[in-house]
Amino acid sequence: MSLDELKSAVPDYAKDLRLNLGSVIGNSDLPQQRLWGTVLACAIASRSPRVLRELEPEAKDRLSPEAYTAAKSAAAIMAMNNVFYRTRHLLSDPEYGTLRAGLRMNVIGNPGVDKVDFELWSLAVSAVNGCGQCLDSHEQVLRKAGVDRETIQEAFKIAAVLQAVGATLDAEAVLAE
């Protein structure tokens, strides 16, 4: 199981996705930990069994045990936060924004890896999950830490491509039944 197998599974009508998959992962300028942590977190967030099955072994091989766990933690905590903060933002009553969240989010403060990496992974997962408030928050933290826009865009390009590949392959699996 690998990136190459995932690319070969993409149908011809989605050739652009196949090419983008190769470029955003295979030709990325991100350091290995940032790249493969983003890939793993987004593969989880995509909710596509095929995408996760194909990319997780390679991510596990390329990440330290701490980074592997932290990337999974980013996907997990952002699955909760993206729903919570997106909902609070979408409700027309601004009073919800003044209420205490009351949700544990300790991993954000102590992710076990470089905070910038964890923030980047959290931003990418937030892109998959469509939470504008979380995207803004993580982007501001990253920019304050000196991360350039090109690096941030690399993360959400990975998110976009993995989400699209997952949706396409999952649809093909259903249609093949």
C-alpha positions in Angstrom: 0.0 0.0 0.0 1.4 3.3 -1.0 1.0 6.7 -2.7 1.6 5.0 -6.1 -1.2 2.5 -5.5 -3.5 5.3 -4.4 -2.7 7.2 -7.6 -3.3 4.2 -9.8 -6.7 3.7 -8.2 -7.9 7.2 -9.3 -10.1 6.7 -12.4 -9.2 8.4 -15.7 -12.0 10.9 -15.4 -10.3 12.3 -12.4 -6.8 12.4 -13.9 -6.2 15.9 -12.5 -6.6 14.5 -9.0 -4.0 11.8 -9.8 -1.6 14.4 -11.0 -2.3 16.7 -8.1 -1.8 13.8 -5.7 1.6 13.1 -7.1 2.6 16.8 -7.0 1.3 17.8 -3.5 2.9 14.8 -1.8 5.6 13.6 -4.2 7.0 17.1 -5.0 6.3 18.9 -1.8 8.9 21.3 -0.4 7.6 20.7 3.2 10.0 18.9 5.6 9.2 15.2 5.9 7.5 15.5 9.4 5.3 18.4 8.3 4.4 16.7 5.0 3.6 13.3 6.3 1.9 14.6 9.5 -0.3 16.7 7.2 -0.9 13.7 4.9 -1.9 11.4 7.9 -4.1 13.9 9.6 -5.9 14.7 6.3 -6.2 11.1 5.4 -8.0 10.5 8.7 -10.1 13.7 8.3 -11.1 12.6 4.7 -13.1 9.7 6.3 -12.1 7.6 3.3 -11.0 4.1 4.3 -9.1 3.7 1.0 -7.1 6.9 1.4 -6.2 6.1 5.0 -5.4 2.5 4.2 -3.0 3.5 1.4 -1.3 6.4 3.0 -1.1 5.4 6.7 1.7 2.8 6.4 4.0 5.3 4.5 3.2 8.0 7.0 4.0 5.7 9.9 7.4 4.8 8.2 8.3 8.4 7.7 7.2 9.9 11.1 8.7 9.4 14.5 6.3 7.6 16.9 5.6 11.0 18.6 4.8 12.7 15.3 2.6 9.8 14.2 0.6 10.1 17.4 0.5 13.9 17.2 -0.9 13.8 13.6 -3.6 11.4 14.7 -4.3 13.7 17.7 -4.6 16.7 15.4 -7.2 14.9 13.4 -9.1 13.8 16.5 -9.2 17.1 18.3 -10.0 19.0 15.2 -12.9 16.7 14.4 -14.5 17.9 17.6 -13.3 21.5 17.5 -14.3 22.0 13.9 -17.9 21.0 14.6 -18.1 23.0 17.9 -16.6 26.2 16.6 -18.2 26.1 13.2 -21.6 25.6 14.8 -21.0 28.4 17.3 -20.0 30.7 14.4 -23.0 29.7 12.2 -25.6 30.3 14.9 -27.1 33.7 14.6 -27.1 34.3 18.3 -23.7 35.8 19.2 -24.2 34.9 22.9 -23.0 31.4 22.2 -19.6 32.9 21.5 -19.4 34.2 25.1 -20.2 30.8 26.7 -17.3 28.7 28.1 -16.6 25.8 25.7 -16.1 23.4 28.6 -14.3 20.9 26.2 -10.9 19.4 26.9 -8.3 20.3 24.4 -5.1 19.7 26.3 -3.3 18.1 23.3 -3.2 21.5 21.6 -1.1 22.9 24.4 1.2 19.9 24.6 1.1 17.9 21.3 4.4 16.1 21.8 5.9 17.6 18.6 6.9 21.1 17.5 3.9 23.4 18.0 4.2 24.8 14.5 3.8 21.3 13.0 0.8 20.5 15.1 -0.8 23.9 14.1 -0.2 23.2 10.4 -1.9 19.8 10.7 -4.8 21.3 12.6 -5.2 23.9 9.9 -5.2 21.3 7.2 -7.8 19.2 9.0 -9.9 22.4 9.5 -9.8 22.9 5.8 -11.2 19.4 5.2 -13.9 20.0 7.8 -14.7 23.5 6.6 -14.4 25.5 9.9 -13.6 29.1 9.0 -13.1 30.1 12.6 -10.5 27.3 13.2 -8.8 28.1 9.9 -8.4 31.7 10.9 -7.2 30.9 14.4 -4.5 28.3 13.2 -3.4 30.5 10.3 -2.9 33.5 12.7 -0.8 31.3 15.1 1.3 30.0 12.1 1.9 33.4 10.7 2.8 34.8 14.1 5.4 31.9 14.3 6.9 33.0 11.0 5.4 30.4 8.7 4.9 31.8 5.2 1.7 31.7 3.2 3.2 29.3 0.7 3.8 26.7 3.5 0.3 27.2 4.8 -1.1 26.9 1.3 0.8 23.6 0.8 -1.1 22.2 3.8 -4.5 23.1 2.5 -3.6 21.9 -1.0 -2.8 18.5 0.5 -6.2 18.7 2.4 -8.1 19.6 -0.8 -6.5 16.8 -2.9 -6.9 14.1 -0.3 -10.5 15.0 0.3 -11.2 15.0 -3.4 -9.4 11.7 -3.9 -11.3 10.1 -1.0 -14.7 11.3 -2.3 -13.9 10.0 -5.8 -12.7 6.6 -4.7 -15.5 6.1 -2.2 -18.0 7.0 -4.9 -16.4 4.5 -7.3 -16.5 1.8 -4.6 -20.2 2.3 -4.1 -20.9 2.4 -7.9 -18.9 -0.9 -8.3 -21.2 -2.7 -5.8 
